[in-house]
């Protein structure tokens, strides 16, 4: 069975809704043989990443950058996972109240250093969350899980 790891820093009601939609999409009944495991960014470990076949990252945008918790996750797993996780598929969702360009750039830069393979452009929601945003979150989880299922 394949494993999808959701690493998230869920600090607001909006991010909670996004996380729940992503997780629901990844757990859709139409996708078999994919176990979805979720870990807060501050507790996710190299072992979690090494055991995962794909990774979905969720973060708030804080002053134009990813959360310190997600940066801590990357700092923790970078060297232990550098060689073993090349070409791992990943995707990301972000929420902020203003520009997320720096946060997206940082996530993509680190993922490129890890040689992970981006499956979709990052899903960025700025400001209030709307129903179409939640549908996109659901789709993001479903698409990554479906890719893992083959």
LOLUM-228698 format. One record per residue (C-alpha): residue number from 1; residue in three letters; x, y, z. Coordinates in steps of 0.1 Angstrom, whole numbers, plus 5000, padded with zeros to 4 digits. Each point is the difference from the previous one (the first is absolute). Layout:
BEGIN
+-----+-----+------+------+------+
:   n : res :   px :   py :   pz :
+-----+-----+------+------+------+
: NUM : ALA :    X :    Y :    Z :
...
+-----+-----+------+------+------+
This chain:
BEGIN
+-----+-----+------+------+------+
:   n : res :   px :   py :   pz :
+-----+-----+------+------+------+
:   1 : UNK : 5000 : 5000 : 5000 :
:   2 : UNK : 5012 : 5035 : 4991 :
:   3 : UNK : 5003 : 5027 : 5027 :
:   4 : UNK : 4991 : 5037 : 4996 :
:   5 : UNK : 5015 : 5022 : 5027 :
:   6 : UNK : 4982 : 5033 : 5008 :
:   7 : UNK : 5024 : 5023 : 5018 :
:   8 : UNK : 4981 : 5030 : 5012 :
:   9 : UNK : 5001 : 5031 : 5023 :
:  10 : UNK : 4964 : 5007 : 5006 :
:  11 : UNK : 4998 : 5032 : 5020 :
:  12 : UNK : 4966 : 5015 : 4990 :
:  13 : UNK : 4964 : 4990 : 4993 :
:  14 : UNK : 5007 : 5006 : 4963 :
:  15 : UNK : 5030 : 4977 : 4999 :
:  16 : UNK : 4980 : 4974 : 5020 :
:  17 : UNK : 4974 : 5001 : 4973 :
:  18 : UNK : 5026 : 4997 : 4972 :
:  19 : UNK : 5017 : 4971 : 5019 :
:  20 : UNK : 4967 : 4981 : 5004 :
:  21 : UNK : 4991 : 5005 : 4963 :
:  22 : UNK : 5035 : 4988 : 4989 :
:  23 : UNK : 4997 : 4969 : 5023 :
:  24 : UNK : 4965 : 4992 : 4989 :
:  25 : UNK : 5011 : 5001 : 4964 :
:  26 : UNK : 5030 : 4978 : 5007 :
:  27 : UNK : 4977 : 4975 : 5018 :
:  28 : UNK : 4973 : 4999 : 4973 :
:  29 : UNK : 4984 : 4966 : 4995 :
:  30 : UNK : 5009 : 4999 : 4964 :
:  31 : UNK : 5037 : 4996 : 5009 :
:  32 : UNK : 5011 : 4967 : 5013 :
:  33 : UNK : 5034 : 4989 : 5015 :
:  34 : UNK : 5011 : 5034 : 5013 :
:  35 : UNK : 5004 : 5005 : 5037 :
:  36 : UNK : 4998 : 5037 : 5010 :
:  37 : UNK : 5021 : 5010 : 5030 :
:  38 : UNK : 4999 : 5035 : 5014 :
:  39 : UNK : 5027 : 5016 : 5022 :
:  40 : UNK : 5003 : 5035 : 5014 :
:  41 : UNK : 5031 : 5016 : 4986 :
:  42 : UNK : 5016 : 5003 : 5034 :
:  43 : UNK : 4998 : 4962 : 5006 :
:  44 : UNK : 5005 : 4986 : 4965 :
:  45 : UNK : 5032 : 4980 : 4999 :
:  46 : UNK : 5025 : 4987 : 4974 :
:  47 : UNK : 4985 : 4966 : 5006 :
:  48 : UNK : 4966 : 5013 : 4990 :
:  49 : UNK : 5014 : 5014 : 4968 :
:  50 : UNK : 5021 : 4968 : 4992 :
:  51 : UNK : 4969 : 4979 : 5004 :
:  52 : UNK : 4979 : 5022 : 4978 :
:  53 : UNK : 4995 : 4996 : 4962 :
:  54 : UNK : 4987 : 5036 : 4996 :
:  55 : UNK : 4999 : 5031 : 5021 :
:  56 : UNK : 4974 : 5028 : 5003 :
:  57 : UNK : 5011 : 5031 : 5018 :
:  58 : UNK : 4977 : 5026 : 5017 :
:  59 : UNK : 5010 : 5033 : 5015 :
:  60 : UNK : 4989 : 5035 : 5008 :
:  61 : UNK : 5018 : 5028 : 4984 :
:  62 : UNK : 5017 : 5021 : 5027 :
:  63 : UNK : 5014 : 5033 : 4989 :
:  64 : UNK : 5005 : 4987 : 4965 :
:  65 : UNK : 5016 : 4967 : 5011 :
:  66 : UNK : 4990 : 4965 : 5009 :
:  67 : UNK : 4994 : 4993 : 5037 :
:  68 : UNK : 5030 : 4995 : 5022 :
:  69 : UNK : 4985 : 4966 : 5008 :
:  70 : UNK : 5002 : 4989 : 4964 :
:  71 : UNK : 5035 : 5014 : 4997 :
:  72 : UNK : 5009 : 4980 : 5031 :
:  73 : UNK : 4986 : 4969 : 4983 :
:  74 : UNK : 5022 : 5005 : 4970 :
:  75 : UNK : 5030 : 5007 : 5022 :
:  76 : UNK : 4993 : 4967 : 5019 :
:  77 : UNK : 4996 : 4978 : 4970 :
:  78 : UNK : 5023 : 5015 : 4974 :
:  79 : UNK : 5032 : 4981 : 5004 :
:  80 : UNK : 4985 : 4967 : 5013 :
:  81 : UNK : 4977 : 4999 : 4970 :
:  82 : UNK : 5021 : 5016 : 4973 :
:  83 : UNK : 5011 : 4969 : 4981 :
:  84 : UNK : 4972 : 4976 : 5009 :
:  85 : UNK : 4970 : 5022 : 4989 :
:  86 : UNK : 5011 : 5012 : 4966 :
:  87 : UNK : 4971 : 5003 : 4975 :
:  88 : UNK : 4974 : 4998 : 5028 :
:  89 : UNK : 4968 : 5017 : 4988 :
:  90 : UNK : 4989 : 5030 : 5020 :
:  91 : UNK : 4974 : 5027 : 5000 :
:  92 : UNK : 4993 : 5030 : 5023 :
:  93 : UNK : 4972 : 5021 : 5012 :
:  94 : UNK : 5004 : 5034 : 5016 :
:  95 : UNK : 4978 : 5027 : 5016 :
:  96 : UNK : 5009 : 5036 : 5006 :
:  97 : UNK : 4986 : 5035 : 5003 :
:  98 : UNK : 5024 : 5015 : 4974 :
:  99 : UNK : 5026 : 4990 : 4975 :
: 100 : UNK : 5012 : 4963 : 5003 :
: 101 : UNK : 5027 : 5003 : 4973 :
: 102 : UNK : 5029 : 4996 : 5025 :
: 103 : UNK : 4984 : 4970 : 5018 :
: 104 : UNK : 4994 : 4982 : 4967 :
: 105 : UNK : 5036 : 5008 : 4988 :
: 106 : UNK : 5014 : 4987 : 5033 :
: 107 : UNK : 4980 : 4967 : 4999 :
: 108 : UNK : 5009 : 4994 : 4964 :
: 109 : UNK : 5037 : 5008 : 5005 :
: 110 : UNK : 5003 : 4975 : 5029 :
: 111 : UNK : 4980 : 4974 : 4981 :
: 112 : UNK : 5022 : 5005 : 4970 :
: 113 : UNK : 5031 : 4995 : 5023 :
: 114 : UNK : 4984 : 4967 : 5012 :
: 115 : UNK : 4993 : 4991 : 4963 :
: 116 : UNK : 4963 : 4995 : 5007 :
: 117 : UNK : 4977 : 5001 : 4971 :
: 118 : UNK : 4972 : 5026 : 5001 :
: 119 : UNK : 4967 : 4985 : 4988 :
: 120 : UNK : 4980 : 5032 : 4998 :
: 121 : UNK : 5006 : 5037 : 5005 :
: 122 : UNK : 4996 : 5011 : 5036 :
: 123 : UNK : 4964 : 5008 : 5010 :
: 124 : UNK : 5001 : 5035 : 5015 :
: 125 : UNK : 4970 : 5016 : 5017 :
: 126 : UNK : 5003 : 5037 : 5009 :
: 127 : UNK : 4974 : 5014 : 5023 :
: 128 : UNK : 4966 : 4985 : 5007 :
: 129 : UNK : 4994 : 4964 : 4990 :
: 130 : UNK : 4973 : 4993 : 4975 :
: 131 : UNK : 4982 : 4968 : 4989 :
: 132 : UNK : 5021 : 4997 : 4968 :
: 133 : UNK : 5032 : 5002 : 5021 :
: 134 : UNK : 4988 : 4970 : 5021 :
: 135 : UNK : 4992 : 4981 : 4968 :
: 136 : UNK : 5035 : 5006 : 4988 :
: 137 : UNK : 5014 : 4988 : 5033 :
: 138 : UNK : 4979 : 4968 : 4997 :
: 139 : UNK : 5013 : 4995 : 4964 :
: 140 : UNK : 5036 : 5006 : 5011 :
: 141 : UNK : 4997 : 4972 : 5026 :
: 142 : UNK : 4982 : 4977 : 4975 :
: 143 : UNK : 5024 : 5005 : 4972 :
: 144 : UNK : 5031 : 4994 : 5020 :
: 145 : UNK : 4984 : 4968 : 5015 :
: 146 : UNK : 4989 : 4988 : 4966 :
: 147 : UNK : 5035 : 5005 : 4986 :
: 148 : UNK : 5014 : 4978 : 5028 :
: 149 : UNK : 4973 : 4974 : 4995 :
: 150 : UNK : 5012 : 4998 : 4963 :
+-----+-----+------+------+------+
